[in-house]
Amino acid sequence: IRLCYGTFDYFSGGDMPGVLRFGAPRWNDVETPVSRIVGPVDVHILDHHGNRDSQNDNLLAALRPRVLVIPVWSSDHPGHDVLDRIYSQEIYAGERDVFATDMLEANKLVIGELLDRLKSDKGHIVVRVAPGGVTYQVITVDDSNENFTIKATFGPYQSR
């Protein structure tokens, strides 16, 4: 799904794959053809929870998101190679802020310092777009209880 409001663009590809597993047919790469249609976005929710079969080079180069959100809840995502790709300045140049919803301690132990670059590793991620879509903010919210206290606010970011 691609949402557009003014100059602001948001994309979530659900569970679509893009990195072929050994022996898989080429048509299993859904990310590449979809990314050609979607084009550049401001915010991208990682496909398939950032699992190792997602976020191929073509997708990231086409979308070039400023903000990426990892909807993580399991110890097998995000894949370390996925993090390497989303932070790669060779795939696309520019700053990027990465937020995760529920990074597990197991991920931190295995993946290590690459996760230190996350802006947030736990909580709800709210994207608030200004009227007209010219700017947006990312707000992290403590979801450990029903108070939903704001932990931090990032931005404003300029929409494309």
Secondary structure, 3 states (H helix, E strand, C coil): CEEEECCEEEEECCCCCCCCCCCCCHHHCCHHHHHHHHCCCCEEECHHHHCCCCCCHHHHHHHCCCEEEECCCCCCCCCHHHHHHHHCCCCCCCCCEEEECECCHHHHHHHHHHHHHCCECECEEEEEECHHHCEEEEEEECCCCCCCCEEEEEEEEECC
